Every structure is written in structure tokens, then in C-alpha cells.
């Protein structure tokens, strides 16, 4: 599962950089991948 998430983040970063004419990493230290399970309210809270 971790390799799947890593691959998705890399693909998105390459696409985003290409679309926005930028280079470099998109996901910095303050961001992390977290599996959200449970109610929809939990997801809304984390997204906020």
C-alpha cells in the first residue's frame, strides 16, 4: 500500500509541475499521508 501511495504522489507531482511550469518537490515535511477511516465527519475535519 505504501508503494501505491508513493507512486500516486509522484505521478501527481510530475503532472502538477508540468501544468504549472514549476520544478521540485510538491510534498514537504509538514504534509504526510494519513489513512482516514470512519465517519464522513472525520474526513471533513481532516480536510479543513
mmCIF entry with sequence, helices, sheets and N, C-alpha, C, O atoms, coordinates in Angstrom:
data_MODEL
# 
_entry.id   MODEL 
# 
_entity.id                         1 
_entity.type                       polymer 
_entity.pdbx_number_of_molecules   1 
# 
_entity_poly.entity_id                      1 
_entity_poly.type                           'polypeptide(L)' 
_entity_poly.nstd_linkage                   no 
_entity_poly.nstd_monomer                   no 
_entity_poly.pdbx_seq_one_letter_code       
;(UNK)(UNK)(UNK)(UNK)(UNK)(UNK)(UNK)(UNK)(UNK)(UNK)(UNK)(UNK)(UNK)(UNK)(UNK)(UNK)
(UNK)(UNK)(UNK)(UNK)(UNK)(UNK)(UNK)(UNK)(UNK)(UNK)(UNK)(UNK)(UNK)(UNK)(UNK)(UNK)
(UNK)(UNK)(UNK)(UNK)(UNK)(UNK)(UNK)(UNK)(UNK)(UNK)(UNK)(UNK)(UNK)(UNK)(UNK)(UNK)
;
_entity_poly.pdbx_seq_one_letter_code_can   XXXXXXXXXXXXXXXXXXXXXXXXXXXXXXXXXXXXXXXXXXXXXXXX 
_entity_poly.pdbx_strand_id                 A 
# 
loop_
_entity_poly_seq.entity_id 
_entity_poly_seq.num 
_entity_poly_seq.mon_id 
_entity_poly_seq.hetero 
1 1  UNK n 
1 2  UNK n 
1 3  UNK n 
1 4  UNK n 
1 5  UNK n 
1 6  UNK n 
1 7  UNK n 
1 8  UNK n 
1 9  UNK n 
1 10 UNK n 
1 11 UNK n 
1 12 UNK n 
1 13 UNK n 
1 14 UNK n 
1 15 UNK n 
1 16 UNK n 
1 17 UNK n 
1 18 UNK n 
1 19 UNK n 
1 20 UNK n 
1 21 UNK n 
1 22 UNK n 
1 23 UNK n 
1 24 UNK n 
1 25 UNK n 
1 26 UNK n 
1 27 UNK n 
1 28 UNK n 
1 29 UNK n 
1 30 UNK n 
1 31 UNK n 
1 32 UNK n 
1 33 UNK n 
1 34 UNK n 
1 35 UNK n 
1 36 UNK n 
1 37 UNK n 
1 38 UNK n 
1 39 UNK n 
1 40 UNK n 
1 41 UNK n 
1 42 UNK n 
1 43 UNK n 
1 44 UNK n 
1 45 UNK n 
1 46 UNK n 
1 47 UNK n 
1 48 UNK n 
# 
_struct_asym.id          A 
_struct_asym.entity_id   1 
# 
loop_
_struct_conf.conf_type_id 
_struct_conf.id 
_struct_conf.pdbx_PDB_helix_id 
_struct_conf.beg_label_comp_id 
_struct_conf.beg_label_asym_id 
_struct_conf.beg_label_seq_id 
_struct_conf.pdbx_beg_PDB_ins_code 
_struct_conf.end_label_comp_id 
_struct_conf.end_label_asym_id 
_struct_conf.end_label_seq_id 
_struct_conf.pdbx_end_PDB_ins_code 
_struct_conf.beg_auth_comp_id 
_struct_conf.beg_auth_asym_id 
_struct_conf.beg_auth_seq_id 
_struct_conf.end_auth_comp_id 
_struct_conf.end_auth_asym_id 
_struct_conf.end_auth_seq_id 
_struct_conf.pdbx_PDB_helix_class 
_struct_conf.details 
_struct_conf.pdbx_PDB_helix_length 
HELX_P HELX_P1 AA1 UNK A 2  ? UNK A 20 ? UNK A 2  UNK A 20 1 ? 19 
HELX_P HELX_P2 AA2 UNK A 40 ? UNK A 47 ? UNK A 40 UNK A 47 1 ? 8  
# 
_struct_conf_type.id          HELX_P 
_struct_conf_type.criteria    ? 
_struct_conf_type.reference   ? 
# 
loop_
_atom_site.group_PDB 
_atom_site.id 
_atom_site.type_symbol 
_atom_site.label_atom_id 
_atom_site.label_alt_id 
_atom_site.label_comp_id 
_atom_site.label_asym_id 
_atom_site.label_entity_id 
_atom_site.label_seq_id 
_atom_site.pdbx_PDB_ins_code 
_atom_site.Cartn_x 
_atom_site.Cartn_y 
_atom_site.Cartn_z 
_atom_site.occupancy 
_atom_site.B_iso_or_equiv 
_atom_site.pdbx_formal_charge 
_atom_site.auth_seq_id 
_atom_site.auth_comp_id 
_atom_site.auth_asym_id 
_atom_site.auth_atom_id 
_atom_site.pdbx_PDB_model_num 
ATOM 1   N N  . UNK A 1 1  ? 0.820   -1.199 0.000   1.00 0.00 ? 1  UNK A N  1 
ATOM 2   C CA . UNK A 1 1  ? 0.000   0.000  0.000   1.00 0.00 ? 1  UNK A CA 1 
ATOM 3   C C  . UNK A 1 1  ? 0.861   1.258  0.000   1.00 0.00 ? 1  UNK A C  1 
ATOM 4   O O  . UNK A 1 1  ? 0.539   2.219  -0.699  1.00 0.00 ? 1  UNK A O  1 
ATOM 5   N N  . UNK A 1 2  ? 1.939   1.272  0.763   1.00 0.00 ? 2  UNK A N  1 
ATOM 6   C CA . UNK A 1 2  ? 2.797   2.455  0.835   1.00 0.00 ? 2  UNK A CA 1 
ATOM 7   C C  . UNK A 1 2  ? 3.401   2.773  -0.527  1.00 0.00 ? 2  UNK A C  1 
ATOM 8   O O  . UNK A 1 2  ? 3.509   3.943  -0.896  1.00 0.00 ? 2  UNK A O  1 
ATOM 9   N N  . UNK A 1 3  ? 3.796   1.745  -1.282  1.00 0.00 ? 3  UNK A N  1 
ATOM 10  C CA . UNK A 1 3  ? 4.384   1.996  -2.597  1.00 0.00 ? 3  UNK A CA 1 
ATOM 11  C C  . UNK A 1 3  ? 3.327   2.551  -3.560  1.00 0.00 ? 3  UNK A C  1 
ATOM 12  O O  . UNK A 1 3  ? 3.657   3.349  -4.437  1.00 0.00 ? 3  UNK A O  1 
ATOM 13  N N  . UNK A 1 4  ? 2.071   2.143  -3.410  1.00 0.00 ? 4  UNK A N  1 
ATOM 14  C CA . UNK A 1 4  ? 0.990   2.671  -4.231  1.00 0.00 ? 4  UNK A CA 1 
ATOM 15  C C  . UNK A 1 4  ? 0.807   4.163  -3.975  1.00 0.00 ? 4  UNK A C  1 
ATOM 16  O O  . UNK A 1 4  ? 0.691   4.948  -4.915  1.00 0.00 ? 4  UNK A O  1 
ATOM 17  N N  . UNK A 1 5  ? 0.780   4.551  -2.709  1.00 0.00 ? 5  UNK A N  1 
ATOM 18  C CA . UNK A 1 5  ? 0.604   5.960  -2.349  1.00 0.00 ? 5  UNK A CA 1 
ATOM 19  C C  . UNK A 1 5  ? 1.794   6.777  -2.844  1.00 0.00 ? 5  UNK A C  1 
ATOM 20  O O  . UNK A 1 5  ? 1.620   7.871  -3.382  1.00 0.00 ? 5  UNK A O  1 
ATOM 21  N N  . UNK A 1 6  ? 2.991   6.250  -2.662  1.00 0.00 ? 6  UNK A N  1 
ATOM 22  C CA . UNK A 1 6  ? 4.197   6.941  -3.131  1.00 0.00 ? 6  UNK A CA 1 
ATOM 23  C C  . UNK A 1 6  ? 4.130   7.169  -4.634  1.00 0.00 ? 6  UNK A C  1 
ATOM 24  O O  . UNK A 1 6  ? 4.450   8.258  -5.111  1.00 0.00 ? 6  UNK A O  1 
ATOM 25  N N  . UNK A 1 7  ? 3.717   6.155  -5.382  1.00 0.00 ? 7  UNK A N  1 
ATOM 26  C CA . UNK A 1 7  ? 3.599   6.261  -6.827  1.00 0.00 ? 7  UNK A CA 1 
ATOM 27  C C  . UNK A 1 7  ? 2.572   7.315  -7.219  1.00 0.00 ? 7  UNK A C  1 
ATOM 28  O O  . UNK A 1 7  ? 2.815   8.106  -8.131  1.00 0.00 ? 7  UNK A O  1 
ATOM 29  N N  . UNK A 1 8  ? 1.435   7.334  -6.544  1.00 0.00 ? 8  UNK A N  1 
ATOM 30  C CA . UNK A 1 8  ? 0.391   8.313  -6.845  1.00 0.00 ? 8  UNK A CA 1 
ATOM 31  C C  . UNK A 1 8  ? 0.876   9.738  -6.578  1.00 0.00 ? 8  UNK A C  1 
ATOM 32  O O  . UNK A 1 8  ? 0.611   10.646 -7.365  1.00 0.00 ? 8  UNK A O  1 
ATOM 33  N N  . UNK A 1 9  ? 1.584   9.927  -5.471  1.00 0.00 ? 9  UNK A N  1 
ATOM 34  C CA . UNK A 1 9  ? 2.105   11.254 -5.137  1.00 0.00 ? 9  UNK A CA 1 
ATOM 35  C C  . UNK A 1 9  ? 3.136   11.709 -6.168  1.00 0.00 ? 9  UNK A C  1 
ATOM 36  O O  . UNK A 1 9  ? 3.155   12.880 -6.547  1.00 0.00 ? 9  UNK A O  1 
ATOM 37  N N  . UNK A 1 10 ? 3.987   10.799 -6.620  1.00 0.00 ? 10 UNK A N  1 
ATOM 38  C CA . UNK A 1 10 ? 4.992   11.149 -7.619  1.00 0.00 ? 10 UNK A CA 1 
ATOM 39  C C  . UNK A 1 10 ? 4.341   11.502 -8.945  1.00 0.00 ? 10 UNK A C  1 
ATOM 40  O O  . UNK A 1 10 ? 4.726   12.478 -9.587  1.00 0.00 ? 10 UNK A O  1 
ATOM 41  N N  . UNK A 1 11 ? 3.356   10.713 -9.359  1.00 0.00 ? 11 UNK A N  1 
ATOM 42  C CA . UNK A 1 11 ? 2.662   10.998 -10.616 1.00 0.00 ? 11 UNK A CA 1 
ATOM 43  C C  . UNK A 1 11 ? 1.938   12.342 -10.562 1.00 0.00 ? 11 UNK A C  1 
ATOM 44  O O  . UNK A 1 11 ? 1.993   13.128 -11.508 1.00 0.00 ? 11 UNK A O  1 
ATOM 45  N N  . UNK A 1 12 ? 1.264   12.594 -9.446  1.00 0.00 ? 12 UNK A N  1 
ATOM 46  C CA . UNK A 1 12 ? 0.559   13.861 -9.313  1.00 0.00 ? 12 UNK A CA 1 
ATOM 47  C C  . UNK A 1 12 ? 1.540   15.019 -9.327  1.00 0.00 ? 12 UNK A C  1 
ATOM 48  O O  . UNK A 1 12 ? 1.274   16.036 -9.967  1.00 0.00 ? 12 UNK A O  1 
ATOM 49  N N  . UNK A 1 13 ? 2.663   14.893 -8.642  1.00 0.00 ? 13 UNK A N  1 
ATOM 50  C CA . UNK A 1 13 ? 3.665   15.952 -8.594  1.00 0.00 ? 13 UNK A CA 1 
ATOM 51  C C  . UNK A 1 13 ? 4.198   16.261 -9.984  1.00 0.00 ? 13 UNK A C  1 
ATOM 52  O O  . UNK A 1 13 ? 4.323   17.425 -10.363 1.00 0.00 ? 13 UNK A O  1 
ATOM 53  N N  . UNK A 1 14 ? 4.513   15.215 -10.744 1.00 0.00 ? 14 UNK A N  1 
ATOM 54  C CA . UNK A 1 14 ? 5.002   15.435 -12.113 1.00 0.00 ? 14 UNK A CA 1 
ATOM 55  C C  . UNK A 1 14 ? 3.953   16.149 -12.957 1.00 0.00 ? 14 UNK A C  1 
ATOM 56  O O  . UNK A 1 14 ? 4.278   17.083 -13.691 1.00 0.00 ? 14 UNK A O  1 
ATOM 57  N N  . UNK A 1 15 ? 2.703   15.720 -12.860 1.00 0.00 ? 15 UNK A N  1 
ATOM 58  C CA . UNK A 1 15 ? 1.618   16.355 -13.617 1.00 0.00 ? 15 UNK A CA 1 
ATOM 59  C C  . UNK A 1 15 ? 1.459   17.813 -13.185 1.00 0.00 ? 15 UNK A C  1 
ATOM 60  O O  . UNK A 1 15 ? 1.397   18.703 -14.033 1.00 0.00 ? 15 UNK A O  1 
ATOM 61  N N  . UNK A 1 16 ? 1.391   18.064 -11.883 1.00 0.00 ? 16 UNK A N  1 
ATOM 62  C CA . UNK A 1 16 ? 1.183   19.409 -11.356 1.00 0.00 ? 16 UNK A CA 1 
ATOM 63  C C  . UNK A 1 16 ? 2.312   20.343 -11.782 1.00 0.00 ? 16 UNK A C  1 
ATOM 64  O O  . UNK A 1 16 ? 2.066   21.476 -12.193 1.00 0.00 ? 16 UNK A O  1 
ATOM 65  N N  . UNK A 1 17 ? 3.544   19.863 -11.681 1.00 0.00 ? 17 UNK A N  1 
ATOM 66  C CA . UNK A 1 17 ? 4.688   20.679 -12.084 1.00 0.00 ? 17 UNK A CA 1 
ATOM 67  C C  . UNK A 1 17 ? 4.635   21.004 -13.573 1.00 0.00 ? 17 UNK A C  1 
ATOM 68  O O  . UNK A 1 17 ? 4.907   22.136 -13.973 1.00 0.00 ? 17 UNK A O  1 
ATOM 69  N N  . UNK A 1 18 ? 4.290   20.031 -14.380 1.00 0.00 ? 18 UNK A N  1 
ATOM 70  C CA . UNK A 1 18 ? 4.187   20.247 -15.826 1.00 0.00 ? 18 UNK A CA 1 
ATOM 71  C C  . UNK A 1 18 ? 3.100   21.277 -16.135 1.00 0.00 ? 18 UNK A C  1 
ATOM 72  O O  . UNK A 1 18 ? 3.323   22.185 -16.935 1.00 0.00 ? 18 UNK A O  1 
ATOM 73  N N  . UNK A 1 19 ? 1.938   21.146 -15.516 1.00 0.00 ? 19 UNK A N  1 
ATOM 74  C CA . UNK A 1 19 ? 0.812   22.053 -15.754 1.00 0.00 ? 19 UNK A CA 1 
ATOM 75  C C  . UNK A 1 19 ? 1.084   23.472 -15.280 1.00 0.00 ? 19 UNK A C  1 
ATOM 76  O O  . UNK A 1 19 ? 0.553   24.429 -15.845 1.00 0.00 ? 19 UNK A O  1 
ATOM 77  N N  . UNK A 1 20 ? 1.902   23.614 -14.253 1.00 0.00 ? 20 UNK A N  1 
ATOM 78  C CA . UNK A 1 20 ? 2.134   24.923 -13.648 1.00 0.00 ? 20 UNK A CA 1 
ATOM 79  C C  . UNK A 1 20 ? 3.533   25.476 -13.906 1.00 0.00 ? 20 UNK A C  1 
ATOM 80  O O  . UNK A 1 20 ? 3.924   26.481 -13.314 1.00 0.00 ? 20 UNK A O  1 
ATOM 81  N N  . UNK A 1 21 ? 4.287   24.821 -14.789 1.00 0.00 ? 21 UNK A N  1 
ATOM 82  C CA . UNK A 1 21 ? 5.605   25.306 -15.162 1.00 0.00 ? 21 UNK A CA 1 
ATOM 83  C C  . UNK A 1 21 ? 6.566   25.426 -13.990 1.00 0.00 ? 21 UNK A C  1 
ATOM 84  O O  . UNK A 1 21 ? 7.321   26.394 -13.898 1.00 0.00 ? 21 UNK A O  1 
ATOM 85  N N  . UNK A 1 22 ? 6.540   24.468 -13.113 1.00 0.00 ? 22 UNK A N  1 
ATOM 86  C CA . UNK A 1 22 ? 7.422   24.528 -11.954 1.00 0.00 ? 22 UNK A CA 1 
ATOM 87  C C  . UNK A 1 22 ? 8.221   23.245 -11.848 1.00 0.00 ? 22 UNK A C  1 
ATOM 88  O O  . UNK A 1 22 ? 7.943   22.263 -12.536 1.00 0.00 ? 22 UNK A O  1 
ATOM 89  N N  . UNK A 1 23 ? 9.228   23.266 -10.965 1.00 0.00 ? 23 UNK A N  1 
ATOM 90  C CA . UNK A 1 23 ? 10.074  22.106 -10.722 1.00 0.00 ? 23 UNK A CA 1 
ATOM 91  C C  . UNK A 1 23 ? 10.204  21.889 -9.227  1.00 0.00 ? 23 UNK A C  1 
ATOM 92  O O  . UNK A 1 23 ? 9.955   22.790 -8.426  1.00 0.00 ? 23 UNK A O  1 
ATOM 93  N N  . UNK A 1 24 ? 10.595  20.691 -8.871  1.00 0.00 ? 24 UNK A N  1 
ATOM 94  C CA . UNK A 1 24 ? 10.857  20.404 -7.464  1.00 0.00 ? 24 UNK A CA 1 
ATOM 95  C C  . UNK A 1 24 ? 9.754   19.626 -6.790  1.00 0.00 ? 24 UNK A C  1 
ATOM 96  O O  . UNK A 1 24 ? 8.762   19.234 -7.405  1.00 0.00 ? 24 UNK A O  1 
ATOM 97  N N  . UNK A 1 25 ? 9.960   19.416 -5.510  1.00 0.00 ? 25 UNK A N  1 
ATOM 98  C CA . UNK A 1 25 ? 9.012   18.629 -4.732  1.00 0.00 ? 25 UNK A CA 1 
ATOM 99  C C  . UNK A 1 25 ? 7.754   19.423 -4.448  1.00 0.00 ? 25 UNK A C  1 
ATOM 100 O O  . UNK A 1 25 ? 7.783   20.650 -4.354  1.00 0.00 ? 25 UNK A O  1 
ATOM 101 N N  . UNK A 1 26 ? 6.680   18.727 -4.316  1.00 0.00 ? 26 UNK A N  1 
ATOM 102 C CA . UNK A 1 26 ? 5.401   19.351 -4.001  1.00 0.00 ? 26 UNK A CA 1 
ATOM 103 C C  . UNK A 1 26 ? 5.013   19.060 -2.557  1.00 0.00 ? 26 UNK A C  1 
ATOM 104 O O  . UNK A 1 26 ? 4.403   19.893 -1.887  1.00 0.00 ? 26 UNK A O  1 
ATOM 105 N N  . UNK A 1 27 ? 5.367   17.887 -2.092  1.00 0.00 ? 27 UNK A N  1 
ATOM 106 C CA . UNK A 1 27 ? 5.003   17.452 -0.748  1.00 0.00 ? 27 UNK A CA 1 
ATOM 107 C C  . UNK A 1 27 ? 6.192   17.689 0.176   1.00 0.00 ? 27 UNK A C  1 
ATOM 108 O O  . UNK A 1 27 ? 7.220   17.024 0.045   1.00 0.00 ? 27 UNK A O  1 
ATOM 109 N N  . UNK A 1 28 ? 6.065   18.617 1.098   1.00 0.00 ? 28 UNK A N  1 
ATOM 110 C CA . UNK A 1 28 ? 7.145   18.948 2.026   1.00 0.00 ? 28 UNK A CA 1 
ATOM 111 C C  . UNK A 1 28 ? 6.916   18.247 3.366   1.00 0.00 ? 28 UNK A C  1 
ATOM 112 O O  . UNK A 1 28 ? 5.953   17.499 3.535   1.00 0.00 ? 28 UNK A O  1 
ATOM 113 N N  . UNK A 1 29 ? 7.815   18.503 4.306   1.00 0.00 ? 29 UNK A N  1 
ATOM 114 C CA . UNK A 1 29 ? 7.796   17.828 5.605   1.00 0.00 ? 29 UNK A CA 1 
ATOM 115 C C  . UNK A 1 29 ? 6.494   17.997 6.368   1.00 0.00 ? 29 UNK A C  1 
ATOM 116 O O  . UNK A 1 29 ? 6.075   17.078 7.073   1.00 0.00 ? 29 UNK A O  1 
ATOM 117 N N  . UNK A 1 30 ? 5.849   19.139 6.247   1.00 0.00 ? 30 UNK A N  1 
ATOM 118 C CA . UNK A 1 30 ? 4.649   19.350 7.053   1.00 0.00 ? 30 UNK A CA 1 
ATOM 119 C C  . UNK A 1 30 ? 3.442   18.576 6.555   1.00 0.00 ? 30 UNK A C  1 
ATOM 120 O O  . UNK A 1 30 ? 2.417   18.526 7.235   1.00 0.00 ? 30 UNK A O  1 
ATOM 121 N N  . UNK A 1 31 ? 3.548   17.973 5.379   1.00 0.00 ? 31 UNK A N  1 
ATOM 122 C CA . UNK A 1 31 ? 2.466   17.160 4.836   1.00 0.00 ? 31 UNK A CA 1 
ATOM 123 C C  . UNK A 1 31 ? 2.801   15.687 5.018   1.00 0.00 ? 31 UNK A C  1 
ATOM 124 O O  . UNK A 1 31 ? 3.964   15.294 4.932   1.00 0.00 ? 31 UNK A O  1 
ATOM 125 N N  . UNK A 1 32 ? 1.806   14.896 5.263   1.00 0.00 ? 32 UNK A N  1 
ATOM 126 C CA . UNK A 1 32 ? 2.017   13.465 5.365   1.00 0.00 ? 32 UNK A CA 1 
ATOM 127 C C  . UNK A 1 32 ? 0.766   12.731 4.910   1.00 0.00 ? 32 UNK A C  1 
ATOM 128 O O  . UNK A 1 32 ? -0.337  13.276 4.924   1.00 0.00 ? 32 UNK A O  1 
ATOM 129 N N  . UNK A 1 33 ? 0.961   11.510 4.517   1.00 0.00 ? 33 UNK A N  1 
ATOM 130 C CA . UNK A 1 33 ? -0.163  10.684 4.106   1.00 0.00 ? 33 UNK A CA 1 
ATOM 131 C C  . UNK A 1 33 ? -0.777  10.034 5.342   1.00 0.00 ? 33 UNK A C  1 
ATOM 132 O O  . UNK A 1 33 ? -0.068  9.477  6.181   1.00 0.00 ? 33 UNK A O  1 
ATOM 133 N N  . UNK A 1 34 ? -2.085  10.111 5.443   1.00 0.00 ? 34 UNK A N  1 
ATOM 134 C CA . UNK A 1 34 ? -2.786  9.531  6.583   1.00 0.00 ? 34 UNK A CA 1 
ATOM 135 C C  . UNK A 1 34 ? -3.998  8.782  6.055   1.00 0.00 ? 34 UNK A C  1 
ATOM 136 O O  . UNK A 1 34 ? -4.759  9.315  5.248   1.00 0.00 ? 34 UNK A O  1 
ATOM 137 N N  . UNK A 1 35 ? -4.175  7.566  6.504   1.00 0.00 ? 35 UNK A N  1 
ATOM 138 C CA . UNK A 1 35 ? -5.351  6.791  6.143   1.00 0.00 ? 35 UNK A CA 1 
ATOM 139 C C  . UNK A 1 35 ? -6.512  7.246  7.023   1.00 0.00 ? 35 UNK A C  1 
ATOM 140 O O  . UNK A 1 35 ? -6.418  7.202  8.250   1.00 0.00 ? 35 UNK A O  1 
ATOM 141 N N  . UNK A 1 36 ? -7.594  7.677  6.405   1.00 0.00 ? 36 UNK A N  1 
ATOM 142 C CA . UNK A 1 36 ? -8.757  8.169  7.153   1.00 0.00 ? 36 UNK A CA 1 
ATOM 143 C C  . UNK A 1 36 ? -9.872  7.132  7.049   1.00 0.00 ? 36 UNK A C  1 
ATOM 144 O O  . UNK A 1 36 ? -10.363 6.821  5.964   1.00 0.00 ? 36 UNK A O  1 
ATOM 145 N N  . UNK A 1 37 ? -10.247 6.618  8.192   1.00 0.00 ? 37 UNK A N  1 
ATOM 146 C CA . UNK A 1 37 ? -11.331 5.648  8.250   1.00 0.00 ? 37 UNK A CA 1 
ATOM 147 C C  . UNK A 1 37 ? -12.382 6.149  9.227   1.00 0.00 ? 37 UNK A C  1 
ATOM 148 O O  . UNK A 1 37 ? -12.092 6.950  10.116  1.00 0.00 ? 37 UNK A O  1 
ATOM 149 N N  . UNK A 1 38 ? -13.559 5.685  9.059   1.00 0.00 ? 38 UNK A N  1 
ATOM 150 C CA . UNK A 1 38 ? -14.610 6.061  9.980   1.00 0.00 ? 38 UNK A CA 1 
ATOM 151 C C  . UNK A 1 38 ? -15.679 6.897  9.304   1.00 0.00 ? 38 UNK A C  1 
ATOM 152 O O  . UNK A 1 38 ? -16.056 6.643  8.161   1.00 0.00 ? 38 UNK A O  1 
ATOM 153 N N  . UNK A 1 39 ? -16.152 7.879  10.011  1.00 0.00 ? 39 UNK A N  1 
ATOM 154 C CA . UNK A 1 39 ? -17.288 8.667  9.519   1.00 0.00 ? 39 UNK A CA 1 
ATOM 155 C C  . UNK A 1 39 ? -16.853 9.716  8.497   1.00 0.00 ? 39 UNK A C  1 
ATOM 156 O O  . UNK A 1 39 ? -15.674 10.053 8.383   1.00 0.00 ? 39 UNK A O  1 
ATOM 157 N N  . UNK A 1 40 ? -17.822 10.209 7.775   1.00 0.00 ? 40 UNK A N  1 
ATOM 158 C CA . UNK A 1 40 ? -17.560 11.294 6.834   1.00 0.00 ? 40 UNK A CA 1 
ATOM 159 C C  . UNK A 1 40 ? -17.099 12.543 7.589   1.00 0.00 ? 40 UNK A C  1 
ATOM 160 O O  . UNK A 1 40 ? -16.308 13.326 7.062   1.00 0.00 ? 40 UNK A O  1 
ATOM 161 N N  . UNK A 1 41 ? -17.579 12.730 8.801   1.00 0.00 ? 41 UNK A N  1 
ATOM 162 C CA . UNK A 1 41 ? -17.192 13.887 9.603   1.00 0.00 ? 41 UNK A CA 1 
ATOM 163 C C  . UNK A 1 41 ? -15.688 13.882 9.887   1.00 0.00 ? 41 UNK A C  1 
ATOM 164 O O  . UNK A 1 41 ? -15.064 14.943 9.925   1.00 0.00 ? 41 UNK A O  1 
ATOM 165 N N  . UNK A 1 42 ? -15.108 12.712 10.083  1.00 0.00 ? 42 UNK A N  1 
ATOM 166 C CA . UNK A 1 42 ? -13.657 12.619 10.302  1.00 0.00 ? 42 UNK A CA 1 
ATOM 167 C C  . UNK A 1 42 ? -12.900 13.125 9.090   1.00 0.00 ? 42 UNK A C  1 
ATOM 168 O O  . UNK A 1 42 ? -11.925 13.864 9.228   1.00 0.00 ? 42 UNK A O  1 
ATOM 169 N N  . UNK A 1 43 ? -13.337 12.736 7.912   1.00 0.00 ? 43 UNK A N  1 
ATOM 170 C CA . UNK A 1 43 ? -12.710 13.198 6.682   1.00 0.00 ? 43 UNK A CA 1 
ATOM 171 C C  . UNK A 1 43 ? -12.854 14.714 6.517   1.00 0.00 ? 43 UNK A C  1 
ATOM 172 O O  . UNK A 1 43 ? -11.896 15.387 6.139   1.00 0.00 ? 43 UNK A O  1 
ATOM 173 N N  . UNK A 1 44 ? -14.028 15.247 6.795   1.00 0.00 ? 44 UNK A N  1 
ATOM 174 C CA . UNK A 1 44 ? -14.252 16.681 6.684   1.00 0.00 ? 44 UNK A CA 1 
ATOM 175 C C  . UNK A 1 44 ? -13.394 17.465 7.665   1.00 0.00 ? 44 UNK A C  1 
ATOM 176 O O  . UNK A 1 44 ? -12.890 18.537 7.332   1.00 0.00 ? 44 UNK A O  1 
ATOM 177 N N  . UNK A 1 45 ? -13.229 16.943 8.857   1.00 0.00 ? 45 UNK A N  1 
ATOM 178 C CA . UNK A 1 45 ? -12.387 17.598 9.864   1.00 0.00 ? 45 UNK A CA 1 
ATOM 179 C C  . UNK A 1 45 ? -10.940 17.649 9.413   1.00 0.00 ? 45 UNK A C  1 
ATOM 180 O O  . UNK A 1 45 ? -10.289 18.687 9.531   1.00 0.00 ? 45 UNK A O  1 
ATOM 181 N N  . UNK A 1 46 ? -10.432 16.543 8.901   1.00 0.00 ? 46 UNK A N  1 
ATOM 182 C CA . UNK A 1 46 ? -9.040  16.498 8.460   1.00 0.00 ? 46 UNK A CA 1 
ATOM 183 C C  . UNK A 1 46 ? -8.837  17.390 7.233   1.00 0.00 ? 46 UNK A C  1 
ATOM 184 O O  . UNK A 1 46 ? -7.803  18.047 7.116   1.00 0.00 ? 46 UNK A O  1 
ATOM 185 N N  . UNK A 1 47 ? -9.788  17.421 6.340   1.00 0.00 ? 47 UNK A N  1 
ATOM 186 C CA . UNK A 1 47 ? -9.670  18.245 5.135   1.00 0.00 ? 47 UNK A CA 1 
ATOM 187 C C  . UNK A 1 47 ? -9.668  19.730 5.460   1.00 0.00 ? 47 UNK A C  1 
ATOM 188 O O  . UNK A 1 47 ? -9.078  20.528 4.731   1.00 0.00 ? 47 UNK A O  1 
ATOM 189 N N  . UNK A 1 48 ? -10.318 20.099 6.542   1.00 0.00 ? 48 UNK A N  1 
ATOM 190 C CA . UNK A 1 48 ? -10.363 21.513 6.934   1.00 0.00 ? 48 UNK A CA 1 
ATOM 191 C C  . UNK A 1 48 ? -9.019  21.930 7.423   1.00 0.00 ? 48 UNK A C  1 
ATOM 192 O O  . UNK A 1 48 ? -8.832  23.086 7.805   1.00 0.00 ? 48 UNK A O  1 
# 
